[in-house]
Amino acid sequence: MKKNQQARIPALSAISCLCLLGVFCGMTFEMMAERFEVHLRKQVVTKEDPSSFESITQIASWKSEETAIIVCDMWDLHHCKNAVTRVGEMTDRMNAVLTEARDAGALIIHSPSSCMDFYQGHPGRLKAMQAPTAKNLPEAIDQWCYIIPEEEKGVYPIDQSDGGEDDDPIEHAAWADYLESIGRNPRAPWIRQVEALEIHPKDAITDDGKQVWNLLEQHHVKHVIVLGVHTNMCVLGRPFGLRQMAKNGKDVVLMRDMTDTMYNPQMWPYVDHFRGTELIVEHIEKYVCPTITSADLLGGSPFHFTGDPRAPSGER
């Protein structure tokens, strides 16, 4: 009996080792899963003065496969010439962000509004159209959202009633003439997303709020990063924008250095264009959602536009 028992011990040990190895491998694969370490910045009311805010940052770890990036209205052309220039400045850095996220397993959704005809038959367009209808499709997710209840606690920080164009009037008139000369509507000249921004075969293309939501649910997305233009208009208000995502329960953030506003410094509060963008970002951090920067995915320093006086020395 002792001899037989001794003979069985190595076999039992081998089985145990295999079981332990399986558990270890499972833990290892889970630990090796791609994650994004993001620094969530938001504005909170101070204890000393309920009318004042302070900026705080919290670190979160997101599984990349549970994350999506929505690229908002990075059009090929715009009625504001300065807006086109700033989109061009962002494109290289934005491409790097999308590549990093895509390679890590995140879903990329390109949403150049009113440009779906250009992408008819594109695999990304079909991917969005064929996504199964979500069981939890929110009411009015296909509509613009102009305000959410939290925003009613504050005062909107800029006057954009003039449309926000910050072009020199003479340059703007010449730009409108150019757009007309190439067969574009000077007031709405966009027909596609800016060509330099890569659309990978794995990406989706849609400007439809229902289709965006269906994609998010199909891919079990919990965390949504919105980037693109313009922060105070489309990024906030589109059916796939920050307000809709926030009010319907998605863990949404704005990538604050990969965006731009439509703000004219000749309008209240009479600050430079880049400060106008900062004021909108602060409004979002107070009442809509936190923000992050491209440095959370790429490392290094956040992006700054040429001419931004707040850019560190030697940076844009």
N, C-alpha and C positions, 0 to 999 in steps of 0.2 A: 504493500500500500504506500509506504513512504517513497518507494522508487517511482511509482506511477504519479504520485502527487508532485514529486520533484520534476518529473518530465513535463508536467502540464504548466508549471510556473512560467517558463520562458514564453509559451504561447499566450498566456493571459497577459503577460507584461507587454507583448507586442501589440495586442489589441488595445490595451490601455494607452500605449504610446500613440497609436494611430488616432484614438479618440481625442487625446490631449492635443495632438498636432492639428486635428481638424478645428478644435476650439480656438487654438492659437492662430491658425491661418484666418479664421473668420474675424477674430479680433484685429489681426494685422491688416486685412483688407479694409475693414471699417476705419481703422486708424489712417490708412494710406489714402482714403477717399479724398478727392480734391476739395479744398475748403477755401473760402475767402474770409480773411480777417479784415473786417471793416470798422472804421471809426465813425460812429454815428453821432453827428453834431446836431444839437437842438437848442432852442432857447426856452428857458424855464423862468417862471416868475420868482423873483427874489423874496426871501422871508421878510426882509426889512421893509420892502416897498412893493405892494401888490401891483403897482403900475409900471414897475421896471423889470427888465429881464436880464438874465446872465446866460452866457453860452456854456454848455457842458458837453463833454464827449464821452461816449460809452463804446467799449469794444465788443463786437459780436463776431461769432464764427458761423458762417453760412456754408452749407453743403452746396457745391457748385451746381450739381444736377437739380437742385431745388431752387435755382436762381434763374431769372430771365432779365434780359436787357431790352427795353423798348427804345428804339431810335425814332425820335419825334421830328418830323417835318424838316429833315436836312435836305431841302430842295436844291435842285441844280441852279435855279435863279430866283430872284426876289425883286419886288418893286423898290426896295431900299438897297442902294448900291453898297453902303457900308455894311449892311447885314450880309450881303454876299461875300464881301471881303473877310468878315469875321468867321463865317462858315468855312471858308477856305483855310483859314489859319488853324481851325480846330481839327481838320480832317485827318491829318497824319496821326495825331495823338489818339483820336477816336478810333481809327482803324486798329491801333495797337491795343486799345482797351477791348474791342470786340474780338480780336484774335485771341488774346489771353483768356477771355471769358469762354469763348467757343471751344478752345482747345481743352479747357478744364471741364467741359461738359454742360455749360450753361446754354439756355435757349436764347437765340437772338431773333427779335422781331423788328423788321424794318417797317416803319409806318409813315411814308411820305404821303400825306393826305391829298386826295383828289388826283392822284397819279396812278391809279390802279390799271387804267387802260394800257399804260406803257408796259406793264408786267403781265399782261394777259398770256397765259400758257406757261409762265415761268414756274419751275418746280416749287419755289418758295410761295408763290401765289396759290398754287394748288394745295400745298400743305396747309395753308390757313383755311381755305375754303372747305377742305375735306375733314377738318378737325371735328370730332363728334360734338354735338350740342351738349353743353354741360348741364347737369341736373340742377345746379345751383345758380343758374344764369340770373344775375341781378336785374331788377326792374330798371328800365331807362339806361342800361349800360351802353346803349347805342346813341346816346344823346350827349351834347355838350353839358358840362357842369360849371356854372358860373360862380358858385360859392358853396361852401359847406358851413354848417352851423358854427363850428369853432372859429371861423374867420370873422363872424359877426361880433366877436369880443374885441376886435382890434380895428384900427383904421388902415385902409389900403395905402401903401406908402408912396405911390407915385401917381401922377396924372398922365394917363396914356390915351386920353380922349382924342388926341390929334392923330392917333395911329402909331405914334412912336418913331417915325422916321427921323433920323439924325443926319441926313445928307445935307451938304451945302446945296442951297436951292438951284444954283446954276448947274452944278454937277448932277443934281437929281433930274433936271430937265433934259440934260444931254443923255443921261442913262435911259430915261423913258423913250427918247427918240431912238436910241440904239436897240432897245428891246422891240420896238415896233418894226424897226428895219429888218430884224431877223425873224419876223413873223410871230412874235410873242405878244400876249396881252400885257401892256405895261403895268396894269394893276394886279394881275395874277399870272406871272410868266412861267411858273413852274410846270414841268411835265413829268419829272422823274426825280429820284433821289440823286444827290450830287455824285457824279460818276466815279470820283476818286474814292468813294466810300464802298468798300468791298461787300458784296452780298454773296455769301458762301452757299453752296447747295444745301447745307444743313439748316439754313436760316428760313424764317417765314416772312411773308410780305402781306401786310393788310393794314387798312386804315379804319376797319370796322370794329367797333367796341365789342360786339358779340363774338366775332371771330378771335379777337385778342383774348377775351376771357376763356373761350373754348380751348385755345392753345395752352393757356396757363393751367387749366384744370387737367387737360390731357397729359401734360408733362409733370403734373404734381408740383407745380411751382408754388413756393411759399414766399419767396423774396423777389421783389421787382425793383429794378434800377431803371429810372427814366433819365434819358439824356437827349440832347438836341435843342431845337429852338421852337418858339421863343418862350422863355420861362414864364413871363407874365401873361401869356396868351395861350398858345397851343399846349405847352408842356403842362400847365395847370388844368386847362379846361377841356381838352379833347376827350372823347369817349374812352380813350385808353390812357388818359392823363393822370396826374397825381391825385386830383380830387376824387375821381371815380375809383381809383385803386384804394385810396385811403378809406373812403366811406364804406366800401364794400369788403373791407377786412384783410386786404393784402398788406404784407409787411413791405411797404413801398418806401423808396428813398429817391432823392434827386442827386445826380452827380453834378455838383455845383460848379465845377471848373470846366465841364463839357456842355455849357449852355450859354445863352446870350439873351438879352431882352430887346424888346422894341420900346426904347425910351429916348425921348428927345430932351436934352439938357435945357432947352428953352422953356420947358414946362416944369411945374412944381414937382419936387422941392428944389429945383434949379441946382442940381449937382451934376457932375460929369457922368457920362454914359455908364461907366464901369461901377461907379457908386450906386447908380440906379439899379443895376443888376444885383449888387450886394443887398440893397434894401428889400428887393423882392425875395432874395434867398433868405434873409432874416425873417420876413413875413411867413414864408413857407415853414421855416424851422419852428416858429412860434405856434402856428395854427394848423398845419397840414401834415407834415412828416419830417423826419430827420434828413440830413444830407451827408454825402460822402464826397471824396474826390477820386480822380483817376489814379492817384498815388496808392490808393488802397489795393488796386489790382496790379499796378505796374511798378510800384516803388518810386523812389526819387521824389521830386517836387511836383506839386500840382501845376497844371497849365495856366498861363496868363497870356492875355492878348497883348499884342504890340501896342504901346501907348498907355497901358494901364499903369497909373502911378503907384499902385499898390504892389506891383510885381517886385520881388527881390532883385537886387542888383545883379545884372548879368542874365536874368531870365525874362521870358515874355510874360 
